[in-house]
Amino acid sequence: MDLGLLGKNALVTGGSKGIGLACAELLAREGCRVGITSRMQANLDAARERIDGCFAHAADLTSPEEATRMIATMERELGPIDILVNSAGAAKRTPPDDLDPAAWRTAMDAKFFTYIHAIDPLIKRMAARGRGIIVNVIGNGGKIASPTHIAGGAANAALMLATAGLANAYATRGIRVVGINPGLTNTDRVAEGLRAEARLTGTSPEEALKRALARIPLGRMAEPQEIARVVCFLASAQASYISGATITMDGVATPTVV
């Protein structure tokens, strides 16, 4: 299937590792001009070695000022951005007894506002041009409450609402906004989360992984490239009537009707 992405300009936040990197690589293979951003320049430099012609700019997206400067810089380098893929930021997993107002705020800064700070300036530019697609890689923690991921899950739930709300608000101006909720995916972030789960339950990371996989009917984690393929489809004209939806990709771990 020709996705029709040749010549499009795409920005991937969190594009130096994990799902974000997989998305950036596939978008480039589909013919997009790709820019990536994350906080660590070393990670960006390593990612650029894997993506021909990729432009990289380091930014801390918990800062709205840095995010706005990053968007302006990317559009100077790439031209008007047609596709934004948000995959930056992850809230630290925190046992419930360790939660306090500061931990809740940190979780929102780490996940919710890293996305909003990129979305807000860019969606307004897209609206002025009358076109644009935003794909938010969120996470199923926004639907399924986990004892070690309450604050981060709340941030994910807020992003799901923002995805639907912005899709509705900007639909008449040529913009689609969609989300993906990956379940367990073979990334460093998930490995860190499993270590936190092991500490909370007094088991080993290996046992935590075994238990996690037992809850997935497909019997395995997703690979980042599997998530990236759906991201690219949603970012393409082949998905031109999909907006406001958040699609779960968790191996049927949560078999619900939505």
PAGUPA-315750 format. One record per residue (C-alpha): residue in one letter; chain; x, y, z. Coordinates in Angstrom, 2 decimals. Layout:
[rec a A [X Y Z]];
...
REM end
This chain:
[rec m A [0.00 0.00 0.00]];
[rec d A [1.35 3.38 -1.00]];
[rec l A [0.90 5.62 2.02]];
[rec g A [1.52 8.77 0.01]];
[rec l A [4.04 10.16 2.49]];
[rec l A [6.72 11.01 -0.06]];
[rec g A [7.84 14.61 0.38]];
[rec k A [5.98 15.22 3.64]];
[rec n A [7.73 16.95 6.54]];
[rec a A [7.51 15.01 9.81]];
[rec l A [8.60 15.85 13.33]];
[rec v A [8.97 13.11 15.95]];
[rec t A [9.36 14.09 19.59]];
[rec g A [11.23 11.50 21.61]];
[rec g A [12.64 10.41 18.28]];
[rec s A [16.05 9.29 19.49]];
[rec k A [15.01 6.00 21.15]];
[rec g A [12.33 3.36 21.41]];
[rec i A [9.00 3.83 19.66]];
[rec g A [9.88 7.38 18.59]];
[rec l A [13.04 6.24 16.84]];
[rec a A [11.17 3.42 15.10]];
[rec c A [8.59 5.96 13.88]];
[rec a A [11.27 8.34 12.61]];
[rec e A [13.07 5.55 10.76]];
[rec l A [9.91 4.31 9.05]];
[rec l A [8.70 7.79 8.13]];
[rec a A [12.07 8.43 6.50]];
[rec r A [11.85 5.15 4.57]];
[rec e A [8.39 6.20 3.38]];
[rec g A [9.92 9.34 1.88]];
[rec c A [9.36 11.97 4.58]];
[rec r A [11.84 14.62 5.52]];
[rec v A [12.24 13.89 9.23]];
[rec g A [13.20 15.96 12.24]];
[rec i A [13.64 14.47 15.69]];
[rec t A [13.93 16.02 19.12]];
[rec s A [14.77 14.81 22.61]];
[rec r A [16.64 16.17 25.60]];
[rec m A [19.97 14.37 25.10]];
[rec q A [22.19 15.45 22.22]];
[rec a A [24.20 12.22 22.42]];
[rec n A [21.06 10.16 21.83]];
[rec l A [20.07 12.39 18.94]];
[rec d A [23.51 12.03 17.37]];
[rec a A [23.25 8.24 17.59]];
[rec a A [19.80 8.30 16.01]];
[rec r A [20.97 10.50 13.13]];
[rec e A [23.48 7.81 12.22]];
[rec r A [20.51 5.54 11.49]];
[rec i A [18.34 8.00 9.54]];
[rec d A [19.70 9.54 6.35]];
[rec g A [19.13 13.28 6.12]];
[rec c A [17.52 13.50 9.53]];
[rec f A [17.59 16.87 11.30]];
[rec a A [17.92 16.78 15.09]];
[rec h A [17.41 19.46 17.70]];
[rec a A [17.79 18.98 21.46]];
[rec a A [15.04 20.46 23.62]];
[rec d A [13.49 19.93 27.02]];
[rec l A [9.79 19.81 26.20]];
[rec t A [8.75 20.31 29.81]];
[rec s A [9.57 23.94 29.03]];
[rec p A [6.97 25.66 26.79]];
[rec e A [9.56 28.20 25.69]];
[rec e A [12.01 25.50 24.55]];
[rec a A [9.23 23.64 22.78]];
[rec t A [8.14 26.74 20.89]];
[rec r A [11.72 27.50 19.86]];
[rec m A [12.16 23.91 18.74]];
[rec i A [9.05 24.07 16.54]];
[rec a A [10.26 27.30 14.93]];
[rec t A [13.72 25.82 14.33]];
[rec m A [12.30 22.63 12.82]];
[rec e A [10.10 24.56 10.42]];
[rec r A [13.06 26.66 9.32]];
[rec e A [15.05 23.49 8.59]];
[rec l A [12.32 21.21 7.22]];
[rec g A [9.70 23.61 5.95]];
[rec p A [6.09 23.54 7.18]];
[rec i A [5.55 20.44 9.31]];
[rec d A [2.81 18.19 7.95]];
[rec i A [3.03 15.43 10.58]];
[rec l A [3.76 15.59 14.29]];
[rec v A [4.36 12.31 16.13]];
[rec n A [4.51 12.76 19.88]];
[rec s A [6.51 10.08 21.69]];
[rec a A [8.55 12.12 24.17]];
[rec g A [8.38 11.86 27.90]];
[rec a A [7.41 9.18 30.37]];
[rec a A [6.23 9.54 33.93]];
[rec k A [8.27 7.77 36.57]];
[rec r A [6.49 4.81 38.11]];
[rec t A [5.85 5.56 41.76]];
[rec p A [4.39 3.32 44.49]];
[rec p A [1.16 4.83 45.86]];
[rec d A [2.59 5.45 49.34]];
[rec d A [5.33 7.57 47.74]];
[rec l A [2.92 9.81 45.85]];
[rec d A [2.61 13.41 46.96]];
[rec p A [1.54 16.61 45.17]];
[rec a A [5.06 17.08 43.80]];
[rec a A [5.07 13.56 42.32]];
[rec w A [1.69 14.16 40.67]];
[rec r A [2.92 17.43 39.17]];
[rec t A [6.15 15.83 37.98]];
[rec a A [4.18 13.08 36.24]];
[rec m A [2.04 15.64 34.41]];
[rec d A [5.12 17.62 33.40]];
[rec a A [6.91 14.50 32.20]];
[rec k A [4.11 13.11 30.03]];
[rec f A [1.15 15.45 29.52]];
[rec f A [2.92 18.77 29.13]];
[rec t A [5.77 17.43 26.99]];
[rec y A [3.06 16.62 24.43]];
[rec i A [0.96 19.76 24.90]];
[rec h A [3.97 22.07 24.68]];
[rec a A [4.76 20.64 21.24]];
[rec i A [1.15 20.43 20.09]];
[rec d A [0.02 23.93 21.05]];
[rec p A [2.32 26.07 18.89]];
[rec l A [2.31 23.62 15.99]];
[rec i A [-1.43 22.95 15.74]];
[rec k A [-1.99 26.70 15.42]];
[rec r A [0.54 26.88 12.59]];
[rec m A [-1.13 23.88 10.97]];
[rec a A [-4.55 25.50 11.32]];
[rec a A [-3.31 28.65 9.60]];
[rec r A [-2.16 26.45 6.69]];
[rec g A [-5.33 24.37 6.67]];
[rec r A [-3.66 21.00 7.00]];
[rec g A [-1.82 18.78 9.45]];
[rec i A [-1.81 15.45 11.25]];
[rec i A [-0.87 14.79 14.87]];
[rec v A [-0.35 11.27 16.20]];
[rec n A [0.04 10.94 19.97]];
[rec v A [1.72 7.78 21.26]];
[rec i A [0.14 7.67 24.70]];
[rec g A [-0.11 4.38 26.59]];
[rec n A [-2.77 2.11 28.02]];
[rec g A [-2.02 3.32 31.55]];
[rec g A [-4.59 6.00 30.82]];
[rec k A [-7.33 3.36 30.72]];
[rec i A [-6.13 0.67 33.13]];
[rec a A [-5.09 1.82 36.60]];
[rec s A [-1.85 0.29 37.84]];
[rec p A [-0.71 0.66 41.47]];
[rec t A [2.72 1.86 40.35]];
[rec h A [1.48 4.11 37.55]];
[rec i A [-1.40 6.13 38.99]];
[rec a A [0.05 9.59 38.38]];
[rec g A [1.48 8.66 35.00]];
[rec g A [-1.77 6.96 34.06]];
[rec a A [-3.66 10.14 34.93]];
[rec a A [-1.37 12.04 32.55]];
[rec n A [-2.12 9.48 29.83]];
[rec a A [-5.86 9.78 30.44]];
[rec a A [-5.58 13.56 30.10]];
[rec l A [-3.77 13.11 26.79]];
[rec m A [-6.53 10.85 25.51]];
[rec l A [-9.08 13.56 26.30]];
[rec a A [-6.88 16.23 24.71]];
[rec t A [-6.55 14.07 21.58]];
[rec a A [-10.32 13.77 21.19]];
[rec g A [-10.97 17.39 22.09]];
[rec l A [-8.40 18.88 19.75]];
[rec a A [-9.53 16.60 16.92]];
[rec n A [-13.05 17.95 17.33]];
[rec a A [-11.96 21.57 17.69]];
[rec y A [-9.70 21.59 14.62]];
[rec a A [-11.47 19.18 12.26]];
[rec t A [-13.00 21.98 10.20]];
[rec r A [-9.54 23.48 9.71]];
[rec g A [-8.03 20.47 7.97]];
[rec i A [-6.34 18.83 10.96]];
[rec r A [-6.60 15.26 12.22]];
[rec v A [-5.49 14.26 15.73]];
[rec v A [-5.28 10.59 16.68]];
[rec g A [-3.76 8.52 19.47]];
[rec i A [-2.24 5.11 20.00]];
[rec n A [-2.17 3.29 23.33]];
[rec p A [0.63 0.75 23.21]];
[rec g A [0.70 -1.94 25.84]];
[rec l A [3.99 -3.54 26.82]];
[rec t A [6.54 -2.75 24.12]];
[rec n A [10.13 -3.89 23.94]];
[rec t A [11.78 -0.61 24.94]];
[rec d A [14.08 0.67 27.66]];
[rec r A [11.13 2.52 29.26]];
[rec v A [9.17 -0.70 29.69]];
[rec a A [12.22 -2.46 31.12]];
[rec e A [12.53 0.36 33.68]];
[rec g A [8.84 0.01 34.53]];
[rec l A [9.20 -3.72 35.08]];
[rec r A [12.09 -3.08 37.45]];
[rec a A [9.87 -0.69 39.42]];
[rec e A [7.11 -3.30 39.49]];
[rec a A [9.57 -5.90 40.76]];
[rec r A [10.69 -3.62 43.59]];
[rec l A [7.09 -3.00 44.64]];
[rec t A [6.12 -6.67 44.62]];
[rec g A [9.39 -8.02 46.03]];
[rec t A [10.19 -10.12 42.96]];
[rec s A [12.87 -10.09 40.29]];
[rec p A [12.57 -8.19 37.01]];
[rec e A [12.53 -11.55 35.25]];
[rec e A [9.56 -12.69 37.31]];
[rec a A [7.82 -9.34 36.72]];
[rec l A [8.27 -9.82 32.98]];
[rec k A [6.99 -13.39 33.13]];
[rec r A [3.85 -12.25 34.98]];
[rec a A [3.33 -9.37 32.57]];
[rec l A [3.56 -11.63 29.54]];
[rec a A [1.12 -14.07 31.12]];
[rec r A [-1.50 -11.29 31.03]];
[rec i A [-1.12 -10.80 27.26]];
[rec p A [-3.14 -13.29 25.18]];
[rec l A [-0.77 -12.86 22.22]];
[rec g A [1.98 -14.03 24.57]];
[rec r A [4.60 -11.38 23.87]];
[rec m A [5.41 -7.69 23.97]];
[rec a A [5.02 -5.51 20.91]];
[rec e A [8.11 -4.45 19.00]];
[rec p A [8.59 -0.69 18.42]];
[rec q A [8.42 -1.25 14.66]];
[rec e A [4.91 -2.69 15.01]];
[rec i A [3.74 0.50 16.69]];
[rec a A [5.54 2.58 14.08]];
[rec r A [3.71 0.91 11.21]];
[rec v A [0.35 1.95 12.67]];
[rec v A [1.65 5.47 13.34]];
[rec c A [2.67 5.83 9.69]];
[rec f A [-0.68 4.55 8.49]];
[rec l A [-2.54 7.00 10.73]];
[rec a A [-0.30 9.83 9.51]];
[rec s A [-1.12 9.04 5.89]];
[rec a A [-4.00 9.90 3.58]];
[rec q A [-5.03 6.25 3.78]];
[rec a A [-6.40 7.09 7.24]];
[rec s A [-8.07 10.31 6.13]];
[rec y A [-11.34 9.65 8.00]];
[rec i A [-9.77 8.64 11.31]];
[rec s A [-9.60 11.45 13.84]];
[rec g A [-10.33 11.83 17.53]];
[rec a A [-9.82 8.12 18.17]];
[rec t A [-7.22 6.47 20.37]];
[rec i A [-6.36 2.96 19.22]];
[rec t A [-5.24 0.32 21.72]];
[rec m A [-2.33 -1.94 20.72]];
[rec d A [-1.79 -4.24 23.71]];
[rec g A [-2.02 -7.79 22.41]];
[rec v A [-5.62 -8.09 23.70]];
[rec a A [-4.50 -7.57 27.29]];
[rec t A [-7.59 -5.37 27.83]];
[rec p A [-10.38 -6.88 25.68]];
[rec t A [-12.88 -4.03 25.99]];
[rec v A [-15.45 -2.45 23.71]];
[rec v A [-14.92 1.28 23.20]];
REM end
